[in-house]
Amino acid sequence: MATYLGTHGSKIQTYSTDPTYPNTGEVWYNSTSNTIKMEATTTAGAWATGGALNQFRDQAAGSGTQTSTLVFGGGPPNQDKTESYNGSNWTEVNDLNTARRGIAGAGADNTSALAFAGGAPGKNNTESWNGTNWTAVNTLNTARYFAGGTGIITAAICYGGTGGSSATETWNGTNWTTVNSLNTGRDAPGSAGIQTSAVAFGGTTPSVTNKTELWNGTNWTEVNVLNTARVGAGGAGASNTSAIAFGGGVPYPSAPPPTVPSANTEEWNGTNWTETTNMSTARAYIAGSGTKTLALASGGSDKTNTEEWTGAGAPVVKTISTD
């Protein structure tokens, strides 16, 4: 019979705390909890409750990863509040210089972010976050709110917005440049990806839409639609082939209201959207951050709720039963 030593080349190690970056299939003994654990992969995606925001949020922006996120702005009325997430708790940090709702954002983590657009009326303000303070930098060419946005502090993209705009701009760390427009202009699209590989989904055109477009760094291309049309959905993902959409406002049979919050979640593989596990709390105009397998849904519908998504195939520490 094969042994753990023979297969993996080492004995089972003892740790007082779980290792930070274990390999898939690695087994260890946690002397603090007196348990045997292993690094496994999930078989189905699931949402779990995270730390609650300090400030009720609606129409805010998020940037970063599931364990290092910044959320800023929101409303109505226009807010300037900023909060930082460490994977467990939210901490209030220094405010935006310009309060605004319907804001867009980009950034790699909670120490490096870009805030742009937003308002009501629409603004072209852009601010850069260095981990401590927001600094006003060069403005967008087109003022707008309810725009989509994604990327990092030195390479971001902004698209859509007020009145069903199709305008698209890219940021190089210093200036915004107008580039090729969306095929379908829209307010409040969901967003995921990076400056050269982004996905825009949903929004209003002016009716709530399920249309999806992919950006390749030069052009937008219409592709297969969401299963559920929605506006103000949260989004996360590393590229235009790997993304997740969650929540948003879905059409209501009769007005008012025009939409109702949804908990619906869908995964994008570059070709199709597939429905997966719903969020625990239905919300619209959510701040999204992270990746397709490790996402964060923050606030929305004037709530403080935070939910953490672990997608199918993502690494997870499991306790091995010895009973």
SVG drawing of the C-alpha trace seen along z (x, -y; Angstrom):
<svg xmlns="http://www.w3.org/2000/svg" viewBox="-48 -68 58 70">
<polyline fill="none" stroke="black" stroke-width="0.4" points="0.0,0.0 1.3,-3.5 2.1,-5.7 1.7,-9.4 5.6,-9.7 6.1,-7.6 3.5,-9.6 4.4,-13.1 8.0,-12.7 7.5,-14.0 5.8,-13.1 2.6,-14.8 3.8,-18.1 2.5,-19.6 1.6,-23.3 0.1,-25.5 -1.7,-27.5 -2.8,-26.3 -0.1,-26.9 -0.7,-30.0 -0.2,-28.5 -0.7,-24.7 -0.6,-22.6 -3.8,-20.9 -3.9,-17.5 -1.5,-18.4 -2.4,-17.1 -1.2,-18.5 -1.9,-18.3 -3.1,-21.5 -1.8,-21.2 -4.0,-24.1 -7.3,-22.7 -6.1,-19.1 -7.4,-18.2 -6.0,-16.8 -6.6,-19.0 -6.1,-19.0 -6.1,-21.4 -9.0,-20.4 -11.1,-21.9 -14.7,-22.8 -17.2,-20.9 -19.9,-23.6 -19.9,-27.3 -21.3,-28.9 -21.8,-32.2 -20.8,-32.8 -21.5,-35.7 -18.6,-38.2 -18.0,-41.1 -20.7,-43.9 -19.9,-47.3 -19.9,-50.2 -21.9,-52.4 -25.1,-51.5 -24.2,-51.4 -26.0,-51.7 -24.5,-52.6 -20.9,-52.4 -17.8,-51.0 -15.5,-48.2 -11.9,-47.2 -9.4,-44.6 -9.6,-41.0 -11.9,-39.0 -9.5,-39.6 -8.2,-43.0 -11.0,-45.2 -11.8,-48.9 -15.4,-50.2 -16.1,-53.9 -18.8,-56.4 -22.5,-55.6 -25.8,-57.1 -28.3,-58.6 -27.4,-61.3 -23.9,-61.4 -21.4,-59.9 -17.7,-60.3 -17.2,-57.4 -14.4,-54.8 -14.0,-51.5 -11.2,-48.9 -11.7,-45.1 -9.1,-42.6 -11.0,-39.4 -12.8,-39.7 -13.7,-43.3 -14.3,-46.6 -12.4,-49.7 -13.4,-53.3 -10.5,-55.2 -10.1,-58.6 -12.9,-60.0 -13.1,-60.7 -12.5,-64.4 -15.7,-64.4 -18.8,-62.7 -20.7,-60.7 -23.1,-57.8 -23.2,-55.7 -19.4,-55.7 -17.0,-53.3 -13.7,-52.0 -10.6,-49.9 -7.8,-48.6 -5.6,-45.6 -6.2,-45.7 -7.1,-48.0 -3.9,-50.0 -4.2,-50.9 -7.4,-52.1 -8.9,-54.5 -12.4,-56.2 -14.0,-57.8 -17.3,-59.1 -20.4,-59.1 -22.5,-62.0 -26.0,-63.0 -25.5,-65.1 -22.7,-63.1 -19.1,-64.1 -15.8,-63.5 -13.7,-63.5 -11.0,-60.9 -9.2,-60.2 -6.3,-57.9 -5.9,-56.0 -2.5,-55.2 -3.5,-53.2 -4.0,-56.4 -5.4,-59.3 -7.4,-60.1 -5.7,-62.5 -7.5,-64.2 -6.0,-63.4 -6.8,-64.1 -10.5,-63.9 -12.6,-61.8 -13.3,-63.3 -17.0,-62.4 -18.8,-63.3 -21.2,-60.5 -22.6,-58.4 -23.7,-54.8 -20.8,-53.9 -19.0,-50.5 -15.4,-50.3 -12.6,-47.8 -8.8,-47.4 -6.0,-48.6 -4.7,-52.1 -2.4,-52.4 -4.6,-50.7 -8.3,-51.1 -11.4,-51.3 -14.7,-53.2 -17.8,-52.7 -21.4,-53.4 -23.3,-55.6 -25.8,-58.4 -28.6,-58.3 -27.5,-55.1 -24.0,-56.3 -21.8,-54.0 -18.7,-56.1 -15.6,-54.2 -12.3,-55.6 -9.0,-54.0 -6.7,-55.2 -2.9,-54.9 -2.0,-56.1 -2.0,-59.7 -4.7,-60.5 -8.0,-59.2 -8.3,-58.5 -11.5,-58.1 -11.6,-54.7 -14.2,-52.6 -17.7,-52.7 -19.9,-50.0 -22.3,-48.5 -25.2,-49.1 -25.1,-52.1 -26.3,-51.4 -26.7,-52.7 -25.3,-50.7 -23.8,-47.7 -22.0,-45.0 -18.3,-44.9 -15.4,-42.5 -11.9,-42.0 -8.9,-44.2 -8.2,-47.1 -7.4,-44.9 -9.9,-42.1 -13.2,-43.2 -16.8,-42.2 -19.9,-44.4 -23.2,-42.8 -26.8,-44.0 -27.8,-47.6 -30.6,-49.7 -30.9,-50.6 -33.4,-52.2 -35.2,-48.9 -33.4,-46.4 -31.2,-44.3 -29.4,-41.0 -26.9,-42.0 -23.2,-41.1 -20.2,-42.6 -16.5,-41.7 -13.6,-44.2 -10.3,-42.9 -8.4,-46.1 -9.6,-47.6 -13.2,-46.8 -16.4,-45.7 -18.1,-42.5 -21.7,-41.4 -21.8,-37.8 -24.3,-35.5 -26.6,-37.1 -27.2,-36.7 -29.9,-34.2 -31.5,-37.0 -31.7,-40.6 -30.6,-43.0 -29.3,-46.4 -26.8,-47.4 -25.3,-43.9 -22.1,-43.2 -19.3,-41.7 -15.9,-40.1 -13.4,-38.4 -9.9,-38.4 -10.7,-38.6 -13.4,-38.6 -13.4,-34.7 -13.7,-34.3 -16.3,-36.3 -19.2,-36.2 -22.4,-38.3 -24.4,-38.6 -27.5,-40.4 -28.9,-43.5 -32.4,-44.9 -34.6,-42.6 -37.7,-43.7 -40.9,-44.1 -44.3,-43.1 -45.8,-46.6 -44.5,-50.0 -43.6,-51.2 -41.0,-50.0 -39.4,-49.4 -37.1,-46.7 -36.8,-44.5 -33.5,-43.3 -32.3,-39.9 -30.0,-37.3 -29.3,-35.6 -25.7,-34.5 -24.3,-33.5 -20.8,-32.4 -19.2,-33.4 -16.7,-31.1 -16.0,-33.2 -18.9,-31.7 -22.0,-31.2 -23.5,-32.4 -24.5,-29.6 -26.8,-30.0 -25.3,-29.0 -25.9,-29.4 -27.9,-32.5 -26.7,-35.0 -28.3,-34.9 -29.6,-38.5 -31.1,-39.9 -29.5,-43.3 -29.0,-45.8 -26.3,-48.3 -23.7,-46.1 -20.0,-46.9 -18.2,-43.8 -14.5,-42.8 -12.3,-39.7 -12.3,-36.9 -14.7,-34.3 -13.8,-31.8 -13.1,-34.2 -15.5,-37.2 -16.9,-39.7 -20.4,-41.3 -20.5,-44.4 -23.5,-46.5 -26.2,-47.4 -29.9,-48.3 -28.8,-50.5 -27.6,-47.5 -24.4,-46.7 -24.4,-43.0 -21.1,-41.4 -21.0,-38.0 -17.9,-36.0 -18.1,-33.7 -16.1,-30.5 -16.5,-29.1 -16.4,-25.5 -12.8,-24.3 -11.5,-26.9 -9.0,-25.8 -10.5,-25.3 -9.1,-23.9 -11.1,-20.9 -11.0,-19.0 -10.5,-15.2 -12.8,-13.3 -11.0,-10.7 -14.1,-9.2"/>
</svg>
